[in-house]
Amino acid sequence: MNVAMAGSISLLLFACTAQPLLADKPIKTEKQTIGYEIVTDKLSHPWAMVFMPDGAMLITEKNGKLRYLDAAGNLDPIPIQGLPEIRTHGQGGLLDVTLHPDFESNRYIYISYAERTGNRYGTTVMRGKLKNHTLEESEVIFRLSNKTKSRHHFGSRLVFDNQGFLFITLGDRGDGPRAQDLTDHAGSLIRLHDDGRIPQDNPFKDNSKAKPEIYSYGHRNIQGAALHPASGSLWTHEHGPQGGDEINIPEAGRNYGWPIITYGVNYVIGTKIGEGTHKVGMEQPVHTWIPSIAPSGMSFYTGEQFPQWKGNLFVGSLKFQQLVRLEIDNNKITHEERLLTDKLGRIRDVRQGPDGMLYLLTDERKGKLVKIFPKNTL
């Protein structure tokens, strides 16, 4: 995107929204004074969003609808057509959406969703070309092996890295031991070419006892993923069980321990899971949350609107209904601040817009898209 285009988007993005500001008074945080406004509150359990080159946005709703919101903040009442059959099943439904790095020329978008076969479900990834608000030439590029009836832990975030590889995050489907089974996709991070082909340098490509799509494993339920703006490395976070939510920087072939090691405990009864918090051959997280914040969504801030937040990592919290700001030094979390607690609802996703503002989705029946802006400049 060139500078002129970015500048135009900054001026035009959601400029015509008529929603009232919710923060009548400035909200003072540790380093920035902010305000926020509702762009729309007409979403049904939104799960993910992605900005398009012209400043418009695609937003997934868990019930299987992909919504289009134009650069002026107007939500099209008619969803994008051409999606596969998607049925909400527990934590599953229509999940993430992302654009191909060359979207402007090839029009490919990617969605992850819960696919049903009989009475069993698993995470599937499809791509198609977005033409005239319809998904055309669609093809499935990944299916989770071994669908089950479980209603839990579908993942799923989609991220392209700087080399054009697609990462797909998966949950263990509520069955912890699957995350340690290399013959099973569940509980792993998947790495593919944009068309679903398996990269030759994937760590288990030549292992006959492993799924070649797997990049790392031992994950419980990854619902946040983002590229570090300087290093280009993928950062992820995953839900822990009653404590032990984690941030990791997954590396090829590494085992991240679930359910053998964890900082969480069994629900309700609080007893130990597995063998403790450490084990030789298993990786330690970069950061943990005890108690759990139930993290969802993840974005590094690189814009100019919040200069004091540049380089910080932002994570949504479902449990505490807040936005978490994390400061980083040399791949270590050095400080944490909790923002907007109980002001907006369960924060499902967080993204930086092309205008340098932060945008949040709230996971509710009347879900909201919320814009965070620097109050002292408006």
C-alpha positions as CSV (number, residue, x, y, z in Angstrom):
1,M,0.0,0.0,0.0
2,N,1.5,3.4,-1.0
3,V,1.6,6.4,1.2
4,A,-1.0,8.3,-0.7
5,M,-3.5,5.4,-0.4
6,A,-2.8,5.0,3.3
7,G,-3.3,8.7,3.8
8,S,-6.6,8.6,2.0
9,I,-7.8,5.6,4.0
10,S,-6.8,7.4,7.2
11,L,-9.0,10.3,6.3
12,L,-11.9,8.3,5.0
13,L,-12.1,5.2,7.1
14,F,-15.4,5.2,9.0
15,A,-15.5,9.0,8.7
16,C,-19.2,9.0,8.0
17,T,-20.3,6.9,11.0
18,A,-23.0,8.5,13.0
19,Q,-22.8,6.3,16.1
20,P,-22.6,8.3,19.4
21,L,-19.3,8.3,21.3
22,L,-19.5,6.0,24.3
23,A,-16.6,7.6,26.2
24,D,-17.9,11.1,26.9
25,K,-14.9,11.7,29.2
26,P,-11.3,10.9,28.3
27,I,-10.1,7.6,29.5
28,K,-6.6,8.0,31.0
29,T,-4.4,5.0,30.6
30,E,-0.7,4.7,31.7
31,K,0.6,6.2,28.5
32,Q,-2.3,7.4,26.3
33,T,-5.6,9.2,26.8
34,I,-8.2,7.5,24.7
35,G,-11.8,7.5,23.7
36,Y,-14.0,5.0,21.9
37,E,-17.1,4.8,19.7
38,I,-19.3,2.2,18.3
39,V,-19.0,1.7,14.5
40,T,-21.8,-0.8,14.5
41,D,-23.7,-2.8,17.0
42,K,-25.6,-5.0,14.6
43,L,-23.4,-8.0,14.6
44,S,-24.3,-11.5,15.9
45,H,-21.4,-13.0,17.9
46,P,-18.7,-11.6,15.6
47,W,-15.5,-13.7,15.8
48,A,-12.9,-12.0,13.5
49,M,-12.3,-9.1,11.1
50,V,-9.9,-8.2,8.4
51,F,-9.3,-4.9,6.6
52,M,-9.4,-4.7,2.8
53,P,-7.1,-2.5,0.8
54,D,-9.8,0.2,0.3
55,G,-10.5,0.5,4.1
56,A,-13.6,-1.7,4.0
57,M,-13.8,-4.7,6.3
58,L,-14.9,-8.3,6.3
59,I,-16.3,-9.6,9.6
60,T,-17.2,-13.2,10.5
61,E,-20.2,-14.1,12.6
62,K,-20.1,-17.4,14.4
63,N,-23.5,-18.3,13.0
64,G,-21.9,-18.7,9.5
65,K,-22.3,-15.2,8.0
66,L,-19.5,-13.2,6.5
67,R,-20.4,-9.5,6.7
68,Y,-19.1,-6.6,4.6
69,L,-18.7,-3.1,6.2
70,D,-17.7,-0.3,3.9
71,A,-15.0,2.3,4.5
72,A,-17.6,4.7,5.7
73,G,-18.8,2.3,8.5
74,N,-22.0,1.1,6.8
75,L,-22.8,-2.6,7.4
76,D,-24.3,-4.3,4.4
77,P,-27.4,-6.1,5.5
78,I,-26.8,-8.9,3.0
79,P,-23.9,-11.2,3.9
80,I,-21.3,-12.3,1.5
81,Q,-22.7,-15.2,-0.6
82,G,-21.1,-18.4,-1.7
83,L,-19.9,-19.7,1.7
84,P,-20.1,-23.4,2.5
85,E,-22.7,-24.8,4.9
86,I,-21.6,-23.7,8.4
87,R,-23.4,-24.7,11.6
88,T,-22.6,-23.4,15.0
89,H,-21.6,-26.3,17.3
90,G,-20.5,-25.3,20.8
91,Q,-17.3,-23.2,20.3
92,G,-17.3,-23.9,16.6
93,G,-18.9,-22.0,13.7
94,L,-17.5,-19.5,11.2
95,L,-14.2,-18.4,12.8
96,D,-11.3,-16.5,11.2
97,V,-10.9,-14.6,7.9
98,T,-7.8,-13.3,6.2
99,L,-6.7,-12.0,2.8
100,H,-4.1,-13.5,0.6
101,P,-1.0,-11.2,0.6
102,D,-1.7,-10.5,-3.1
103,F,-5.5,-10.0,-2.6
104,E,-5.6,-6.9,-4.8
105,S,-4.6,-9.0,-7.8
106,N,-6.0,-12.5,-7.1
107,R,-9.0,-11.6,-4.8
108,Y,-8.5,-14.7,-2.6
109,I,-9.9,-14.7,0.9
110,Y,-9.5,-17.5,3.4
111,I,-11.9,-18.6,6.1
112,S,-11.8,-21.2,8.9
113,Y,-14.9,-22.9,10.2
114,A,-16.4,-25.9,11.9
115,E,-17.3,-28.4,9.2
116,R,-19.8,-31.2,9.9
117,T,-19.6,-34.7,8.5
118,G,-22.5,-36.8,9.9
119,N,-22.7,-35.9,13.5
120,R,-18.9,-35.1,13.8
121,Y,-17.1,-31.8,13.5
122,G,-13.6,-30.5,12.8
123,T,-11.8,-27.3,11.7
124,T,-11.7,-26.7,8.0
125,V,-10.0,-23.9,5.9
126,M,-11.4,-22.8,2.6
127,R,-10.3,-20.2,0.1
128,G,-12.2,-18.5,-2.6
129,K,-12.2,-15.4,-4.8
130,L,-14.3,-12.5,-3.6
131,K,-16.1,-11.1,-6.6
132,N,-19.3,-8.9,-6.5
133,H,-19.8,-9.9,-2.8
134,T,-19.8,-13.6,-3.6
135,L,-17.1,-16.2,-2.9
136,E,-16.3,-17.9,-6.2
137,E,-13.9,-20.7,-7.2
138,S,-13.9,-22.0,-3.6
139,E,-11.7,-24.9,-2.6
140,V,-10.9,-26.5,0.7
141,I,-7.2,-26.4,1.4
142,F,-7.1,-28.0,4.9
143,R,-9.3,-30.4,7.0
144,L,-8.6,-31.4,10.5
145,S,-8.0,-35.2,10.7
146,N,-10.4,-37.2,12.9
147,K,-13.6,-35.2,13.4
148,T,-15.5,-35.8,16.7
149,K,-18.7,-34.8,18.4
150,S,-16.9,-32.5,20.8
151,R,-18.2,-28.9,21.1
152,H,-14.8,-27.6,22.3
153,H,-11.5,-26.1,21.1
154,F,-11.7,-25.6,17.4
155,G,-8.9,-22.9,17.3
156,S,-8.7,-21.1,14.9
157,R,-6.6,-18.1,13.5
158,L,-5.2,-17.7,10.1
159,V,-2.0,-15.7,9.5
160,F,0.3,-15.4,6.4
161,D,3.9,-14.8,7.3
162,N,6.4,-12.6,5.3
163,Q,7.4,-15.6,3.1
164,G,3.8,-16.2,2.1
165,F,3.2,-19.4,4.2
166,L,-0.2,-19.8,5.8
167,F,-0.3,-20.7,9.5
168,I,-3.5,-22.3,10.8
169,T,-4.0,-22.6,14.6
170,L,-6.0,-25.5,16.0
171,G,-7.3,-26.6,19.3
172,D,-7.2,-30.1,20.9
173,R,-10.9,-30.5,20.4
174,G,-11.3,-30.9,24.2
175,D,-9.2,-34.1,24.2
176,G,-5.8,-33.1,25.6
177,P,-3.8,-36.2,24.6
178,R,-4.5,-35.5,21.0
179,A,-2.1,-32.5,21.2
180,Q,0.8,-34.9,21.8
181,D,-0.1,-37.2,18.9
182,L,1.8,-36.3,15.8
183,T,-0.5,-38.5,13.7
184,D,-3.3,-36.1,14.6
185,H,-3.7,-32.5,13.6
186,A,-5.6,-31.5,16.8
187,G,-3.7,-29.3,19.2
188,S,-1.1,-28.2,16.7
189,L,0.0,-25.2,14.5
190,I,-0.3,-26.0,10.8
191,R,1.9,-24.5,8.1
192,L,1.0,-24.6,4.4
193,H,1.5,-22.9,1.1
194,D,-1.3,-20.6,0.0
195,D,-2.9,-23.4,-2.0
196,G,-2.7,-26.0,0.7
197,R,0.5,-27.7,-0.5
198,I,2.9,-28.8,2.2
199,P,6.2,-26.9,2.4
200,Q,9.2,-29.1,1.8
201,D,10.9,-27.7,5.0
202,N,8.1,-28.4,7.4
203,P,9.6,-30.2,10.4
204,F,7.7,-33.5,10.0
205,K,7.5,-33.6,6.2
206,D,9.5,-36.8,5.9
207,N,8.3,-38.4,9.1
208,S,6.0,-41.3,8.3
209,K,4.6,-41.3,11.8
210,A,3.5,-37.6,11.8
211,K,1.1,-35.4,9.9
212,P,3.4,-33.4,7.5
213,E,1.3,-30.2,7.9
214,I,2.2,-29.8,11.5
215,Y,4.7,-27.0,12.4
216,S,4.5,-27.2,16.2
217,Y,2.4,-29.2,18.7
218,G,1.3,-29.6,22.3
219,H,-1.1,-26.6,22.1
220,R,-4.4,-26.5,23.9
221,N,-6.6,-24.0,22.0
222,I,-4.9,-21.2,20.1
223,Q,-7.2,-18.2,19.5
224,G,-4.7,-15.4,18.9
225,A,-1.9,-15.1,16.4
226,A,0.1,-12.2,14.9
227,L,3.4,-11.5,13.3
228,H,6.0,-9.5,15.2
229,P,6.5,-6.3,13.2
230,A,10.4,-6.4,13.5
231,S,11.4,-10.0,13.5
232,G,8.5,-11.4,11.4
233,S,8.1,-14.3,13.8
234,L,4.7,-15.7,14.6
235,W,3.4,-15.1,18.2
236,T,0.4,-17.0,19.5
237,H,-1.7,-17.3,22.6
238,E,-3.8,-20.1,23.8
239,H,-6.4,-20.8,26.5
240,G,-5.2,-22.6,29.6
241,P,-7.5,-24.7,31.9
242,Q,-8.5,-22.5,34.9
243,G,-5.2,-20.6,34.8
244,G,-2.2,-21.0,32.5
245,D,-3.2,-19.1,29.5
246,E,0.0,-18.8,27.4
247,I,1.8,-16.6,24.9
248,N,4.3,-18.6,22.8
249,I,6.6,-17.9,19.8
250,P,6.2,-21.3,18.1
251,E,9.3,-22.8,16.5
252,A,9.4,-25.6,13.9
253,G,9.1,-29.1,15.4
254,R,8.9,-27.9,19.0
255,N,6.5,-29.4,21.7
256,Y,4.7,-26.8,23.8
257,G,3.7,-29.4,26.4
258,W,-0.1,-29.6,26.7
259,P,-1.4,-31.6,28.5
260,I,1.8,-33.0,30.1
261,I,2.9,-29.6,31.4
262,T,0.8,-26.6,32.1
263,Y,0.4,-23.7,34.5
264,G,-3.3,-24.4,34.8
265,V,-5.3,-26.8,37.0
266,N,-8.4,-28.9,36.6
267,Y,-11.6,-27.0,36.5
268,V,-13.6,-26.7,39.7
269,I,-11.5,-29.1,41.8
270,G,-8.2,-27.3,41.2
271,T,-6.0,-30.4,41.0
272,K,-2.8,-30.7,39.1
273,I,-2.8,-31.6,35.4
274,G,0.0,-33.8,34.0
275,E,3.5,-33.7,35.4
276,G,3.7,-30.0,36.5
277,T,5.0,-26.9,34.8
278,H,8.4,-28.0,33.3
279,K,9.7,-31.0,31.4
280,V,12.9,-31.6,29.4
281,G,12.1,-31.4,25.7
282,M,9.0,-29.2,26.2
283,E,9.0,-25.5,25.7
284,Q,8.2,-22.8,28.3
285,P,5.7,-20.0,27.4
286,V,6.9,-16.4,26.9
287,H,4.1,-15.3,29.3
288,T,1.3,-16.8,31.3
289,W,-1.9,-15.5,32.9
290,I,-3.0,-16.9,36.3
291,P,-6.0,-16.6,36.7
292,S,-7.0,-17.1,33.1
293,I,-8.1,-14.0,31.2
294,A,-9.6,-16.2,28.4
295,P,-7.6,-14.5,25.6
296,S,-8.9,-14.0,22.1
297,G,-7.5,-11.9,19.2
298,M,-4.0,-10.5,19.0
299,S,-2.4,-7.6,17.3
300,F,0.9,-5.7,17.4
301,Y,0.6,-2.0,17.3
302,T,2.7,-0.3,14.6
303,G,0.8,2.9,13.9
304,E,1.3,6.6,14.6
305,Q,-2.0,7.5,16.3
306,F,-0.8,6.0,19.7
307,P,3.0,6.8,19.7
308,Q,3.4,5.6,23.3
309,W,2.0,2.2,22.4
310,K,4.2,1.6,19.3
311,G,5.6,-2.0,19.4
312,N,3.1,-3.1,22.1
313,L,1.1,-6.2,21.8
314,F,-2.7,-6.1,22.4
315,V,-4.9,-9.1,23.4
316,G,-8.6,-9.3,24.0
317,S,-10.0,-10.8,27.1
318,L,-13.3,-12.7,27.1
319,K,-13.4,-13.5,30.8
320,F,-12.6,-10.0,32.2
321,Q,-14.1,-8.0,29.3
322,Q,-11.0,-6.0,28.8
323,L,-8.2,-5.1,26.4
324,V,-4.7,-6.2,27.6
325,R,-1.7,-4.1,26.6
326,L,1.8,-5.8,26.8
327,E,5.2,-4.2,26.5
328,I,8.0,-6.3,25.0
329,D,11.7,-6.2,25.3
330,N,13.9,-8.8,23.5
331,N,10.9,-11.3,23.2
332,K,10.0,-10.9,26.9
333,I,6.9,-9.4,28.3
334,T,8.1,-6.6,30.6
335,H,4.9,-4.9,31.6
336,E,1.1,-5.4,31.4
337,E,-1.8,-3.0,31.5
338,R,-5.5,-3.8,31.6
339,L,-7.8,-1.4,29.7
340,L,-11.5,-0.8,29.3
341,T,-12.5,-3.4,31.9
342,D,-16.3,-4.1,31.8
343,K,-16.9,-1.1,29.5
344,L,-17.5,-2.9,26.2
345,G,-18.2,-6.7,26.8
346,R,-16.3,-9.8,25.9
347,I,-13.5,-8.8,23.5
348,R,-13.2,-11.4,20.8
349,D,-10.8,-9.8,18.4
350,V,-8.5,-6.8,18.2
351,R,-6.9,-5.4,15.0
352,Q,-5.0,-2.3,14.0
353,G,-6.8,-0.4,11.2
354,P,-5.0,1.2,8.2
355,D,-5.9,4.6,9.8
356,G,-3.7,3.7,12.9
357,M,-6.7,3.2,15.2
358,L,-7.4,0.1,17.2
359,Y,-10.6,-1.9,16.4
360,L,-12.3,-4.4,18.7
361,L,-15.1,-6.9,18.3
362,T,-17.3,-7.9,21.2
363,D,-18.7,-11.4,21.4
364,E,-22.4,-10.8,22.1
365,R,-25.8,-11.5,20.6
366,K,-25.7,-7.8,19.6
367,G,-22.0,-7.7,19.0
368,K,-20.2,-4.4,18.4
369,L,-17.3,-3.2,16.3
370,V,-15.6,-0.5,18.4
371,K,-13.0,2.0,17.4
372,I,-10.4,3.2,19.9
373,F,-8.9,6.6,19.2
374,P,-6.5,9.1,20.9
375,K,-9.0,11.3,22.8
376,N,-6.6,14.3,23.0
377,T,-6.4,14.7,19.2
378,L,-10.2,14.7,18.5
